[in-house]
């Protein structure tokens, strides 16, 4: 399906409220997956990332929760915990099975209804919607309220979203799902051209955030309202250290497609889940993870639709007269 769910054992579910412009996404591995994480941005909102460090106890996790709602949205992970506990899935402590759920959030309170955020019920709903054949993209799940190109403020931003993709190399499969909500512009890595980002003040062209920075421009009201988060999954067998390294290498995919990236105003975080079905070389898995993450970023913005008055890629490139308004 050219989706992260091409990795056997991985399920994805979404829940969203498009009126409030927010939502959440869950990536489930019921049998457990060796996991790692790499937090690169300066303003992260995360859950259970220390647990994934190689020196810490738990070896496998059961789900990764991605959400809007800023720090409020972390509440939805409780719904994921509830769903997994009902099904007897979790780390056996002897007195209870405790589901291991890591997660990260984006800031989407700037559009829609800032008082409506993903909660326990929405997290549970996303789990109920989880399937191993999910290739939904755009304004779904945690991508519902995502926006990009906010250096000049929300007024000049464009719609972001959620994207997914996979790559198969022999028996090895690497997939990614990414929620694109960045301060910077999104570029096509093959051409270097901006495909979504900050619009000029007369909205006749792209402002080009890196050019603004080089010319000494000060940022606008979009600072602190960003973050790109995602998950790469593979059927390779990895140690926790290996999964952390793959998560780190996957960030190269963000660097190829988002300019600038990993700023103090972004909480960029990528997780890695490894199911251990086939042998895998860390360098190869990590290289493919970067490639598939980049593809997912581009698909996220190309699949997004205009929401709350914020234009999307389709408005600009499917309507050649847009920049003439």
Buried (B, 14 or more C-beta within 10 A) or exposed (E): EBBBBBBEBBBBBBBBBBEBBBBBBBBBBBEBBBBBBBBBBEBBBBBBBEBBEEEEEBBBBBBBBBBBBBEBBBBBBBBBBBBBBEEEBBBEEEEEBBBBBBBBBBBBBBBBBBEBBBBBBBBBBBBEBBEBEBBBBBBBBBBBBBBBBBBBBBBBBBBBBBBBBBBBEEEBBBBBBBBBBBBBBBBBBEEEEBBBBBBBEEBEEBBBBBEBBEEEEEBBBBBBBBBBBBBBBBBBBBBBBBBBBBBBBBBBBBBBBBBBBBBEBBBBBBBBBBBBBEEBEBEBBBBBBBBBBBBBBBBBBBBBBBBBEBBBBBBBEEEEEBBEE
